[in-house]
Amino acid sequence: MNLIPLNVLIVGCGNIAGRFDMNRPSADLPFTHAGAYTQDQRYQITACVEPNDLVREEFMGFWSIPVGFRAIDEVLNCSHEFDVISICSPTTCHAHDLDISISLKPKLIFCEKPVTTSALETERLVLECQKTYIQMAINYTRRWDQDVSQLQTDIKNGRFGQLRSVIGVYNKGLLNNGSHLLDLLNFLLGTIHIVKVGKPIQDFFEHDPTVPMWLETKDGCPVHIVAANAQDYAIFELQFIFSTGVLVMEDGGMFWRSRQVTDSDTFKGYQVLADSVRCQGNYPHAMSQAVDNIYRAIAQGDSLASTGESALLTQYLCEQIKQAIPIQ
């Protein structure tokens, strides 16, 4: 039986919308919305929105998109209907773009993180989607990473023994990148709360500093988050210290490194960590997994791995951390 593809509108034609994949082989795993939709035959991108004429025309040509608009408001005046709307515009535009998207009544909105610049505004939009029965998926990508899902199960089942502590490092803004880290910790460890917040670093965004912090899980497991500087290089890593060894997510999940407990050859009676083993991660599959989950959520009623509700909890935590920044 031939399936009718879901019609997609992409709002914003920047890097995460599709440009990251425009200089990569078409057979490679996609890192973008357009790349993932194009590789999945259950979707067709029927329109896009981009105020920059040259960027829009290039984007439309590369991804074979038949219709383009300069602003999402123009979509209200046309007869097009969309099953899925991807919000890939700058964060400051999200609230307006989401309001218009909701009025277009798609089955699902797939929005880049953070949802908006304000938790109160995000809450309003999440509630509006609930009222209008529009599903909302938020691109906290690692919730679709198979390695992360497996780790959540392994932690719950005690596969690596007791979790003693977690150390994370990130840069380029608390809301911009730190929210990815906090959402991932919420997913893996359950609700976390703030113990202490350190001195922020202004490393990229004027109103979104990178903030070091000391957190705890509900079971008292300490979580220490270190702030790096985005002017040096990009970094996003987590180290999980278990009673039987150490597991490290490197390069945002592109690689994983593990060290197991072993008897010391040098000091009799002591246990130490063996040499590390580095493995390729499944993170490159995450965007494909996201659009698969979105299709199944629409067609089969499956649960979304990342929702407006889960993203809102993360944004509340971000705002609590920002409010706890010590006065300079």
ABEGO torsion letter per residue (X at the ends): XBBBBBBBBBBEABAAAAAAAAABBAABBBABAAAAAAABAABBBABBBBABAAAAAAAAAAAGBABBBABAAAAAABABBBABBBBABBAAAAAAAAAAAAAAGBABBBBBOBABABAAAAAAAAAAAAAAGBBBBBBBAAAABAAAAAAAAAAAAGAAEBBABBBBBBBGEAAAAAAAAAAAAAAAAEBBBBABBBBBBBAABAABBBBBBBBBBAAGBBBBBBBBBAAABBBBBBBBBBAAEBBBBBGGGABBBBBBBBBBAABBGBBBBBBBBBBBBAAAAAAAAAAAAAAAAAAAGBBBABBAAAAAAAAAAAAAAAAABBBX
